[in-house]
Amino acid sequence: MKTSTINPVFSDKHKAYISRAESATVSVAEGAVRAGKTIDNVLAFAKEINRGTPDRIHLATGSTSANAKLNIGDANGFGLEYIFRGRCKWTKYRGNEALVINIRNRQYIVIFAGGGKADSNKRIRGNSYGMWIATEINLHHENMVQEAFNRQLAAKNRKIFWDLNPSSPASWIYKNYIDRFPEQFGARYNYEHFTISDNAVISEERLKEIEAQYTPGSIWYRRDILGERCNAEGLVYPMYDNTVPTEEREYEQYYISVDFGVQNPTAMLLWGLCNGVWYLVREYYHSGRETNDQRTVGQYYDALDELADGLPIKSVIIDPSAAPLVSEINSRRKYKVWKGKNNVISGIQHTAQCLSDKTIMINDCCERTLAEFGLYRWDDDATEDKVIKEDDHSMDAIRYFVETVGVWRKKQARPVPWLL
């Protein structure tokens, strides 16, 4: 079978990075989203295989195995499976997804694995790897990074390709690895910082569409658009200006999201969809500590039922640790329960996006939620992105709703081919 022809477009800066990767042991592409970083590394990795690298087994990782397959294997039509189309097939190798590539009567195996969990390193033990390509390396667990390095000690042609969007300057990925690479590898270290403007494919019009998803000055704008390393500090949602008068509207769908606590406060939020916008219609908030009124799980169910007020609730979205309330709701058989997605950082980013593009609005009767927007802060002393766990219960309930329902995807701009 003939291999498909793909024709990505590269700026001179990207071409120079790919060229330097040929003689480098470690190549790191850092910078803005959609700058083309991943594709550079995929192409450099593929070139090594195509020229006949001596090692047979190689490693491709992402925060999850699915992320690795999407960004490295597929890459919107410019990944390994397209570069080697007609010469490769997906299969399993020692329990992991793998792409087997046939080059000049030799078989190469690229194992795809997730690296975001503390025990992810167990998935790659037992093999020696020649090359390692990792996307979003700062979302890997440090155990995984160390294990992958150890697995390359016997490589005949040891090569490492990393990409990442910027993190906090104090992140372990910089202190323990990237900032040390120049001294460790010298001329064999290939680093480049990319901005979104370095991508030769993105037009001015498209760039404006992408920038419109962010609030200028926010941490996400500085990292994703400007490609800056910066600390998360101050208010989590400084762009917040989404209060609307409480009034009657024709809502098409309803959800309730819940952050439940026995000792800690409980926040319940009723959401309604109207003309493509999700409104926080009304809220319930109770803290036994603050009021000296400790309530039972049954009483919290009654409060939930009162908040719903006979409306056709599609689902109640509850934080994953709220087993007593989940059990109580299921026993009543009136409401469907969804387990809330609890990825804090991506949830905050997606919530910020929804606030910025006005996908979410808050009725002015929701006084507790409005107060928390002015109290919810980053931990300025943390070495990673971390919020202060105070005055955050309504904020958590909003995040569960945004992530679980996928509200942030509703107005997301169309993807750009091969730009990751």
C-alpha positions in Angstrom: 0.0 0.0 0.0 1.1 3.5 -0.7 1.7 6.0 2.1 -0.6 9.0 2.2 0.8 12.4 1.4 0.4 15.1 4.0 1.6 18.6 3.7 1.8 20.6 6.9 3.1 24.2 6.6 5.9 25.3 8.8 7.4 28.7 9.6 11.2 29.2 9.6 11.2 29.0 13.4 9.5 25.6 13.3 11.8 24.3 10.5 14.9 25.3 12.5 13.6 23.5 15.7 12.9 20.3 13.7 16.3 20.4 12.0 18.1 20.8 15.3 16.2 17.8 16.7 18.2 15.5 14.4 21.4 16.0 16.4 19.8 16.6 19.9 19.2 14.2 22.7 16.4 16.3 24.3 14.0 18.6 22.3 11.5 20.7 24.2 8.9 22.9 22.5 7.2 25.2 24.9 4.7 28.1 24.4 1.2 29.1 23.4 -1.6 26.8 22.5 -2.1 26.1 18.8 1.5 27.1 18.1 2.2 23.8 16.3 4.6 22.4 19.0 3.2 18.8 19.0 3.4 18.5 15.2 7.1 19.5 15.3 7.9 16.7 17.7 5.8 14.2 15.9 7.6 14.9 12.6 11.1 14.8 14.2 10.2 11.5 16.0 8.8 10.1 12.7 12.0 11.1 10.8 14.1 9.1 13.2 12.0 6.0 12.7 11.9 6.4 9.0 15.7 6.6 8.7 16.0 3.4 10.7 16.8 4.2 14.3 18.4 1.1 15.9 16.0 0.7 18.8 12.8 -1.3 18.2 10.5 -0.2 21.0 9.6 3.5 21.6 7.2 5.4 24.0 4.5 8.0 23.4 2.8 9.5 26.4 0.2 12.1 27.3 -1.7 12.9 30.5 -3.9 9.9 29.5 -3.5 7.2 26.9 -6.3 8.7 25.0 -4.6 12.1 25.0 -1.4 10.5 23.7 -3.3 8.7 20.9 -5.2 11.9 20.0 -2.3 14.3 20.0 0.5 12.1 18.8 -1.1 9.3 16.9 -3.9 11.2 15.2 -3.0 14.9 15.5 -5.9 16.0 13.3 -4.5 14.1 10.4 -0.8 14.9 10.9 0.1 12.2 13.5 2.1 9.1 13.3 -0.7 6.9 11.9 -1.0 9.3 9.0 2.7 9.8 8.4 3.0 6.0 8.2 -0.3 5.2 6.7 -0.1 2.0 4.8 2.9 0.9 6.8 1.4 0.8 10.3 -1.4 -0.7 12.4 -2.9 -0.2 15.9 -2.6 -3.2 18.2 -1.9 -4.1 21.9 1.5 -4.6 23.4 1.8 -5.8 27.0 -1.5 -4.3 27.9 -0.9 -0.9 26.3 -2.2 0.6 23.0 0.6 0.4 20.4 1.2 1.5 16.9 3.3 -1.0 14.9 5.3 0.6 12.1 7.0 -1.4 9.3 10.0 0.3 7.7 12.2 -1.6 5.2 11.4 -5.1 6.5 11.8 -4.0 10.1 9.1 -3.6 12.7 9.0 -0.7 15.2 6.6 -0.6 18.1 5.4 2.7 19.6 3.7 2.2 22.9 1.1 4.7 23.9 0.5 5.3 27.7 -1.0 7.8 30.1 1.3 9.6 32.5 -1.0 11.8 34.7 -1.4 9.5 37.7 1.0 8.6 40.5 1.0 5.0 39.5 1.1 5.6 35.7 4.8 4.5 35.8 3.7 0.9 36.4 2.3 0.7 32.9 5.7 1.2 31.2 7.8 -1.1 33.4 9.4 -4.1 31.8 10.5 -2.5 28.5 13.5 -0.6 27.4 12.7 2.3 25.1 14.8 4.0 22.5 12.9 7.3 21.9 10.2 9.0 24.0 7.8 11.6 22.8 5.5 13.2 25.3 2.7 15.8 24.9 1.8 18.2 27.7 4.7 16.9 29.8 3.8 19.2 32.7 0.5 17.3 33.1 2.5 14.0 33.7 3.2 12.8 37.2 6.8 13.1 38.3 6.9 9.4 38.9 6.1 8.8 35.3 8.8 11.2 34.0 11.5 9.5 36.2 10.5 6.0 35.2 10.5 6.9 31.5 14.0 8.3 31.8 15.1 5.1 33.6 13.6 3.0 30.8 15.8 4.7 28.2 19.1 4.0 29.9 19.9 1.1 27.6 18.8 3.0 24.4 21.2 2.9 21.4 19.7 6.2 20.1 18.3 7.9 23.1 16.0 10.8 22.1 13.4 12.7 24.0 10.7 15.0 22.6 8.6 17.1 24.9 5.9 19.8 24.4 4.1 21.8 27.0 2.1 24.9 27.5 3.7 27.2 30.1 3.1 26.5 33.8 4.1 28.3 37.0 7.8 29.1 37.0 8.1 27.2 40.3 6.7 24.0 38.7 8.7 20.8 39.3 9.0 20.2 35.5 11.2 23.3 35.3 13.1 23.0 38.5 13.9 19.3 38.2 14.2 19.0 34.5 13.8 21.7 31.8 15.9 24.4 33.6 18.7 21.8 34.2 18.8 20.5 30.7 21.2 23.1 29.2 23.9 22.2 31.7 23.2 18.4 31.5 23.0 18.1 27.7 24.8 21.2 26.4 24.8 21.3 22.6 22.6 18.2 22.5 19.7 20.2 24.1 17.2 21.7 21.6 14.8 24.2 23.2 12.4 26.6 21.5 9.7 28.9 22.7 6.7 29.4 20.4 3.9 32.0 20.3 0.7 31.5 18.4 2.0 34.0 15.8 4.8 31.6 14.9 2.2 29.3 13.3 2.3 29.9 9.6 -1.2 28.5 9.1 -3.2 30.9 11.4 -4.7 33.9 9.8 -5.3 37.2 11.5 -9.0 36.5 11.5 -8.5 33.1 13.0 -6.1 34.5 15.6 -8.8 37.0 16.7 -11.3 34.2 17.1 -8.9 32.2 19.3 -8.0 35.3 21.4 -11.7 36.1 21.9 -12.0 32.9 24.0 -9.8 34.5 26.7 -9.9 37.5 29.0 -6.8 39.7 28.4 -4.6 39.7 31.5 -5.9 36.5 32.9 -3.5 33.6 33.7 -4.9 31.6 30.8 -4.4 34.5 28.3 -0.8 35.0 29.4 -0.1 31.3 29.2 -2.1 30.1 26.2 -1.9 33.2 24.0 1.3 34.9 25.0 3.1 31.7 26.0 4.4 33.1 29.3 5.4 31.2 32.4 3.4 32.9 35.1 2.2 32.2 38.6 -1.5 31.8 39.4 -2.2 34.6 41.9 -5.0 36.8 43.1 -8.7 36.2 42.3 -9.4 33.0 40.3 -12.0 34.8 38.2 -10.9 38.5 38.0 -12.9 38.9 34.8 -16.2 38.2 36.5 -19.1 40.5 35.5 -22.0 38.1 34.8 -24.7 39.2 37.2 -28.2 39.7 35.7 -31.5 40.6 37.3 -33.6 37.7 38.6 -36.6 37.5 36.3 -38.9 34.9 34.6 -37.4 33.2 31.6 -38.4 30.3 29.3 -35.9 27.7 30.3 -35.4 24.7 28.0 -33.4 22.4 30.4 -32.6 22.2 34.1 -29.8 20.7 36.1 -28.8 20.9 39.7 -25.1 20.8 40.7 -24.1 20.1 44.3 -21.0 20.4 46.5 -22.0 18.4 49.5 -20.5 18.4 53.0 -21.5 16.9 56.3 -19.2 19.0 58.5 -18.3 21.4 55.6 -20.9 23.6 53.9 -23.3 22.3 51.3 -24.0 24.3 48.1 -26.8 23.4 45.6 -27.2 25.4 42.4 -30.2 25.2 40.0 -29.3 25.8 36.4 -31.6 26.7 33.5 -30.8 27.0 29.7 -32.4 29.9 27.8 -31.4 30.9 24.3 -28.0 29.2 24.5 -27.1 30.7 27.8 -27.0 28.8 31.1 -28.4 30.9 34.0 -27.9 30.1 37.7 -31.5 30.5 38.6 -31.4 30.1 42.3 -29.2 28.6 45.0 -29.2 26.7 48.4 -26.4 27.1 50.9 -26.0 25.8 54.4 -23.1 25.5 56.8 -23.7 23.6 60.0 -20.5 25.1 61.5 -21.6 28.7 60.8 -25.2 28.3 62.0 -24.7 25.7 64.7 -27.4 23.7 62.9 -26.1 20.3 61.8 -28.5 18.8 59.3 -29.1 15.2 58.2 -28.7 13.7 54.8 -32.5 13.4 54.6 -32.9 17.1 55.3 -30.4 17.9 52.6 -32.5 15.8 50.2 -35.6 17.8 51.2 -33.7 21.0 50.5 -32.7 19.7 47.1 -36.3 18.7 46.3 -37.5 22.2 47.4 -34.8 23.8 45.1 -36.1 21.8 42.2 -39.7 22.9 42.9 -41.2 20.3 40.6 -39.1 21.3 37.6 -38.0 18.6 35.1 -34.4 18.2 36.4 -32.4 16.4 33.8 -29.8 15.3 36.3 -28.3 16.2 39.7 -24.6 16.5 39.4 -22.8 15.8 42.7 -19.1 15.9 43.7 -17.6 12.4 43.6 -17.1 12.2 47.4 -20.8 12.7 48.3 -21.7 9.1 48.7 -24.3 9.6 51.5 -26.3 12.1 49.5 -26.0 10.1 46.3 -27.3 7.0 48.1 -30.2 9.1 49.6 -31.2 10.5 46.1 -31.0 7.1 44.5 -33.2 5.5 47.2 -35.9 8.1 46.5 -35.9 7.3 42.8 -37.0 10.8 41.7 -33.8 12.3 40.3 -31.1 10.9 38.1 -27.6 11.4 39.5 -24.4 12.1 37.6 -21.0 11.9 39.2 -19.3 15.4 38.8 -16.1 15.6 37.0 -13.5 17.0 39.4 -10.4 18.1 37.5 -9.8 21.3 39.4 -7.5 23.2 37.1 -9.1 22.4 33.7 -12.5 23.0 35.4 -11.5 26.5 36.5 -10.1 27.3 33.0 -13.3 26.1 31.3 -15.5 28.0 33.8 -13.4 31.2 33.2 -14.0 30.6 29.5 -17.8 30.4 30.0 -17.8 33.5 32.2 -15.8 35.4 29.6 -18.0 34.5 26.6 -21.2 34.9 28.7 -22.2 31.3 28.3 -23.0 31.4 32.1 -24.9 34.2 33.8 -25.8 34.5 37.5 -29.2 35.7 38.8 -28.7 38.5 41.4 -30.8 36.5 43.9 -27.8 34.0 44.3 -26.1 36.1 46.9 -23.8 33.4 48.3 -22.4 32.5 44.9 -21.9 36.1 44.0 -20.0 36.6 47.3 -17.7 33.7 46.6 -16.6 35.1 43.3 -15.0 37.9 45.2 -13.3 35.5 47.7 -12.1 32.6 45.6 -8.3 33.0 45.3 -5.2 31.3 44.1 -2.7 30.1 46.7 0.2 32.6 46.0 2.6 30.5 48.1 2.0 27.2 46.2 4.6 25.9 43.8 1.9 24.7 41.4 -1.6 26.0 40.4 -3.6 25.6 43.6 -6.6 27.3 45.0 -7.2 28.2 48.7 -9.8 25.7 50.0 -11.9 28.4 51.6 -15.2 30.0 50.5 -15.2 27.7 47.5 -18.3 25.5 47.8 -20.5 27.3 45.2 -17.4 27.7 43.1 -16.9 23.9 43.2 -20.6 23.3 42.3 -20.2 25.6 39.3 -17.1 23.7 38.2 -18.8 20.3 38.4 -21.7 21.6 36.3 -19.4 23.2 33.6 -17.2 20.1 33.3 -19.8 17.4 33.5 -22.4 19.0 31.1 -19.6 20.2 28.9 -20.9 23.8 28.9 -17.5 25.2 27.8 -17.7 23.2 24.5 -20.9 24.9 23.3 -19.2 28.1 22.1 -15.7 26.7 21.5 -14.2 28.0 18.3 -13.8 25.4 15.5 -10.5 23.5 15.7 -7.7 24.3 13.3 -6.3 21.3 11.4 -3.1 19.9 12.9 -2.6 22.7 15.4 -2.1 21.3 18.9 
